[in-house]
């Protein structure tokens, strides 16, 4: 049985892969003039949301350090 940390690490790896894939798609579309700007904006927004999810999962895995 997987621990919560193992499950979160796996999810982070999946999200990182999706983030890299989106980065590649965005770069490819942006390099071609005349691309649908709305589609590019949506992809960029999705990429930011994924980055936020990664950050939240990483934060959950890091124990709080008392001040």
DSSP file (Angstrom, degrees, kcal/mol; ACC not computed):
  #  RESIDUE AA STRUCTURE BP1 BP2  ACC     N-H-->O    O-->H-N    N-H-->O    O-->H-N    TCO  KAPPA ALPHA  PHI   PSI    X-CA   Y-CA   Z-CA
    1    1 A X              0   0    0      0, 0.0     2,-0.2     0, 0.0     0, 0.0   0.000 360.0 360.0 360.0 136.2    0.0    0.0    0.0
    2    2 A X        -     0   0    0      1,-0.1     2,-0.1     2,-0.0     0, 0.0  -0.541 360.0-128.0 -82.4 143.7    1.3    3.4   -0.9
    3    3 A X     >  -     0   0    0     -2,-0.2     4,-2.2     1,-0.1     5,-0.2  -0.378  28.8-105.3 -79.7 167.0    1.8    6.1    1.6
    4    4 A X  H  > S+     0   0    0      1,-0.2     4,-2.6     2,-0.2     5,-0.2   0.892 121.9  53.2 -60.2 -39.5    0.3    9.6    1.2
    5    5 A X  H  > S+     0   0    0      1,-0.2     4,-2.8     2,-0.2    -1,-0.2   0.896 108.1  49.8 -64.5 -39.4    3.7   11.0    0.4
    6    6 A X  H  > S+     0   0    0      2,-0.2     4,-2.2     1,-0.2    -1,-0.2   0.906 111.6  48.7 -64.7 -40.8    4.3    8.4   -2.3
    7    7 A X  H  X S+     0   0    0     -4,-2.2     4,-2.2     2,-0.2    -2,-0.2   0.917 113.1  47.5 -63.8 -43.6    0.9    9.2   -3.9
    8    8 A X  H  X S+     0   0    0     -4,-2.6     4,-2.7     2,-0.2    -2,-0.2   0.907 110.6  51.7 -65.7 -41.6    1.7   12.9   -3.8
    9    9 A X  H  X S+     0   0    0     -4,-2.8     4,-2.3     2,-0.2    -1,-0.2   0.914 110.5  49.0 -60.5 -42.2    5.2   12.4   -5.3
   10   10 A X  H  X S+     0   0    0     -4,-2.2     4,-2.2     2,-0.2    -1,-0.2   0.921 111.8  48.4 -62.9 -43.5    3.6   10.3   -8.1
   11   11 A X  H  X S+     0   0    0     -4,-2.2     4,-2.7     1,-0.2    -2,-0.2   0.896 109.8  52.6 -64.1 -40.0    1.0   13.0   -8.7
   12   12 A X  H  X S+     0   0    0     -4,-2.7     4,-2.7     1,-0.2    -1,-0.2   0.912 108.9  49.9 -61.9 -42.3    3.7   15.7   -8.8
   13   13 A X  H  X S+     0   0    0     -4,-2.3     4,-2.1     2,-0.2    -2,-0.2   0.910 111.4  48.7 -62.8 -41.6    5.7   13.7  -11.4
   14   14 A X  H  X S+     0   0    0     -4,-2.2     4,-2.3     2,-0.2    -2,-0.2   0.919 112.9  47.4 -63.5 -43.4    2.5   13.4  -13.5
   15   15 A X  H  X S+     0   0    0     -4,-2.7     4,-2.7     2,-0.2    -2,-0.2   0.889 109.7  53.0 -66.5 -39.1    1.8   17.1  -13.2
   16   16 A X  H  X S+     0   0    0     -4,-2.7     4,-2.4     2,-0.2    -1,-0.2   0.905 109.6  49.3 -61.7 -40.9    5.4   18.0  -14.0
   17   17 A X  H  X S+     0   0    0     -4,-2.1     4,-2.4     2,-0.2    -2,-0.2   0.928 112.3  47.0 -63.4 -45.1    5.2   15.9  -17.2
   18   18 A X  H  X S+     0   0    0     -4,-2.3     4,-2.5     1,-0.2    -2,-0.2   0.891 111.1  53.0 -62.7 -39.0    1.9   17.6  -18.2
   19   19 A X  H  X S+     0   0    0     -4,-2.7     4,-2.2     2,-0.2    -2,-0.2   0.917 110.4  46.7 -62.7 -44.8    3.5   21.0  -17.4
   20   20 A X  H  X S+     0   0    0     -4,-2.4     4,-2.2     2,-0.2    -2,-0.2   0.899 111.6  51.7 -64.5 -40.7    6.5   20.3  -19.7
   21   21 A X  H  X S+     0   0    0     -4,-2.4     4,-2.4     1,-0.2    -2,-0.2   0.924 110.8  47.5 -62.1 -44.3    4.2   19.0  -22.5
   22   22 A X  H  X S+     0   0    0     -4,-2.5     4,-3.1     1,-0.2     5,-0.2   0.900 108.8  55.0 -63.6 -40.0    2.1   22.2  -22.3
   23   23 A X  H  X S+     0   0    0     -4,-2.2     4,-2.3     1,-0.2    -1,-0.2   0.910 109.9  46.9 -58.7 -42.8    5.3   24.3  -22.4
   24   24 A X  H  X S+     0   0    0     -4,-2.2     4,-2.3     2,-0.2    -2,-0.2   0.921 113.2  47.8 -65.3 -44.7    6.3   22.5  -25.6
   25   25 A X  H  X S+     0   0    0     -4,-2.4     4,-2.7     2,-0.2     5,-0.2   0.920 112.6  49.3 -62.7 -44.3    2.9   22.9  -27.2
   26   26 A X  H  X S+     0   0    0     -4,-3.1     4,-2.8     1,-0.2    -1,-0.2   0.921 111.6  48.6 -62.2 -44.4    2.7   26.6  -26.2
   27   27 A X  H  X S+     0   0    0     -4,-2.3     4,-1.4    -5,-0.2    -1,-0.2   0.902 112.7  48.5 -62.6 -41.0    6.2   27.3  -27.6
   28   28 A X  H  X S+     0   0    0     -4,-2.3     4,-0.6     2,-0.2    -2,-0.2   0.932 114.8  43.9 -65.6 -45.9    5.3   25.5  -30.9
   29   29 A X  H >< S+     0   0    0     -4,-2.7     3,-1.0     1,-0.2     6,-0.2   0.901 112.2  52.6 -66.2 -40.4    2.1   27.3  -31.3
   30   30 A X  H 3< S+     0   0    0     -4,-2.8    -1,-0.2     1,-0.2    -2,-0.2   0.789 102.6  60.0 -67.5 -26.6    3.6   30.7  -30.4
   31   31 A X  H 3< S+     0   0    0     -4,-1.4     2,-0.7    -5,-0.2    -1,-0.2   0.706  93.5  75.5 -74.1 -19.2    6.4   30.2  -33.0
   32   32 A X  S X< S-     0   0    0     -3,-1.0     3,-0.9    -4,-0.6    -1,-0.1  -0.841  84.9-131.1 -98.3 116.7    3.8   30.0  -35.8
   33   33 A X  T 3  S+     0   0    0     -2,-0.7    -2,-0.1     1,-0.2    -3,-0.0  -0.281  87.4  33.3 -63.4 148.4    2.3   33.4  -36.8
   34   34 A X  T 3  S+     0   0    0      1,-0.2    -1,-0.2    -4,-0.1     2,-0.1   0.612  81.0 151.9  85.0  12.3   -1.4   33.6  -37.0
   35   35 A X    <   -     0   0    0     -3,-0.9     2,-0.7    -6,-0.2    -1,-0.2  -0.373  60.3 -88.0 -74.8 157.2   -2.2   31.1  -34.2
   36   36 A X     >  -     0   0    0      1,-0.2     4,-2.0    -2,-0.1     5,-0.1  -0.520  36.3-161.3 -67.2 109.8   -5.4   31.4  -32.2
   37   37 A X  H  > S+     0   0    0     -2,-0.7     4,-2.5     1,-0.2    -1,-0.2   0.840  88.7  57.1 -65.1 -33.6   -4.5   33.7  -29.4
   38   38 A X  H  > S+     0   0    0      2,-0.2     4,-2.3     1,-0.2    -1,-0.2   0.912 106.6  49.1 -64.0 -41.9   -7.4   32.6  -27.3
   39   39 A X  H  > S+     0   0    0      2,-0.2     4,-2.4     1,-0.2    -2,-0.2   0.917 110.8  50.3 -63.2 -43.0   -6.2   29.0  -27.5
   40   40 A X  H  X S+     0   0    0     -4,-2.0     4,-2.4     1,-0.2    -2,-0.2   0.913 110.0  50.4 -61.2 -42.7   -2.7   30.1  -26.4
   41   41 A X  H  X S+     0   0    0     -4,-2.5     4,-2.3     1,-0.2    -2,-0.2   0.909 110.5  49.4 -62.1 -42.4   -4.1   32.0  -23.5
   42   42 A X  H  X S+     0   0    0     -4,-2.3     4,-2.4     2,-0.2    -1,-0.2   0.908 111.5  48.7 -63.6 -42.5   -6.1   29.0  -22.3
   43   43 A X  H  X S+     0   0    0     -4,-2.4     4,-2.3     2,-0.2    -2,-0.2   0.902 111.7  49.4 -64.8 -40.8   -3.1   26.8  -22.6
   44   44 A X  H  X S+     0   0    0     -4,-2.4     4,-2.1     2,-0.2    -2,-0.2   0.894 111.1  49.8 -64.8 -39.5   -1.0   29.3  -20.6
   45   45 A X  H  X S+     0   0    0     -4,-2.3     4,-2.3     2,-0.2    -2,-0.2   0.916 110.6  49.6 -65.3 -42.5   -3.7   29.5  -17.9
   46   46 A X  H  X S+     0   0    0     -4,-2.4     4,-2.3     1,-0.2    -2,-0.2   0.898 109.0  53.2 -62.0 -40.2   -3.8   25.7  -17.7
   47   47 A X  H  X S+     0   0    0     -4,-2.3     4,-2.2     1,-0.2    -1,-0.2   0.905 109.3  48.5 -62.4 -42.0   -0.1   25.6  -17.4
   48   48 A X  H  X S+     0   0    0     -4,-2.1     4,-2.2     2,-0.2    -1,-0.2   0.892 109.6  52.2 -65.0 -39.9   -0.2   28.1  -14.5
   49   49 A X  H  X S+     0   0    0     -4,-2.3     4,-2.1     2,-0.2    -2,-0.2   0.896 109.5  49.5 -63.6 -39.7   -2.9   26.1  -12.7
   50   50 A X  H  X S+     0   0    0     -4,-2.3     4,-2.4     2,-0.2    -2,-0.2   0.918 108.8  52.3 -64.4 -42.8   -0.8   23.0  -13.0
   51   51 A X  H  X S+     0   0    0     -4,-2.2     4,-2.3     1,-0.2    -2,-0.2   0.895 109.1  50.6 -60.6 -39.9    2.2   24.8  -11.5
   52   52 A X  H  X S+     0   0    0     -4,-2.2     4,-2.5     2,-0.2    -1,-0.2   0.893 109.0  51.1 -63.9 -40.6   -0.1   25.9   -8.6
   53   53 A X  H  X S+     0   0    0     -4,-2.1     4,-2.4     2,-0.2    -2,-0.2   0.909 110.0  49.7 -63.1 -41.8   -1.2   22.3   -8.0
   54   54 A X  H  X S+     0   0    0     -4,-2.4     4,-2.7     1,-0.2     5,-0.2   0.937 111.1  49.4 -60.9 -47.1    2.5   21.2   -8.0
   55   55 A X  H  X S+     0   0    0     -4,-2.3     4,-2.3     1,-0.2    -2,-0.2   0.909 110.8  49.8 -60.1 -44.1    3.3   23.9   -5.5
   56   56 A X  H  X S+     0   0    0     -4,-2.5     4,-2.0     2,-0.2    -1,-0.2   0.913 112.2  47.2 -63.6 -43.1    0.4   23.0   -3.2
   57   57 A X  H  X S+     0   0    0     -4,-2.4     4,-1.5     2,-0.2    -2,-0.2   0.919 112.4  49.4 -64.6 -43.1    1.3   19.3   -3.2
   58   58 A X  H  X S+     0   0    0     -4,-2.7     4,-1.2     1,-0.2    -1,-0.2   0.888 110.2  51.8 -62.8 -38.0    5.0   20.1   -2.5
   59   59 A X  H  < S+     0   0    0     -4,-2.3     3,-0.3     1,-0.2    -1,-0.2   0.882 106.7  53.2 -65.8 -38.7    4.0   22.3    0.3
   60   60 A X  H  < S+     0   0    0     -4,-2.0    -1,-0.2     1,-0.2    -2,-0.2   0.829 108.8  50.5 -65.2 -31.0    1.8   19.6    1.8
   61   61 A X  H  < S+     0   0    0     -4,-1.5     2,-0.6    -5,-0.1    -1,-0.2   0.745  95.7  80.9 -79.1 -23.7    4.8   17.2    1.8
   62   62 A X  S  < S-     0   0    0     -4,-1.2     3,-0.1    -3,-0.3     2,-0.0  -0.739  83.3-128.6 -88.3 121.4    7.1   19.7    3.5
   63   63 A X        -     0   0    0     -2,-0.6     2,-0.2     1,-0.1    -2,-0.1  -0.357  28.4-102.8 -68.3 148.1    6.6   19.7    7.3
   64   64 A X        -     0   0    0      1,-0.1     2,-0.6    -2,-0.0    -1,-0.1  -0.482  30.2-141.5 -69.3 138.4    6.1   23.1    8.9
   65   65 A X        -     0   0    0     -2,-0.2    -1,-0.1    -3,-0.1    -3,-0.0  -0.906  20.7-121.6-102.8 120.6    9.2   24.4   10.7
   66   66 A X              0   0    0     -2,-0.6     0, 0.0     1,-0.2     0, 0.0  -0.332 360.0 360.0 -62.9 141.3    8.4   26.2   13.9
   67   67 A X              0   0    0     -2,-0.0    -1,-0.2     0, 0.0    -2,-0.0   0.455 360.0 360.0 -80.9 360.0    9.6   29.8   14.1
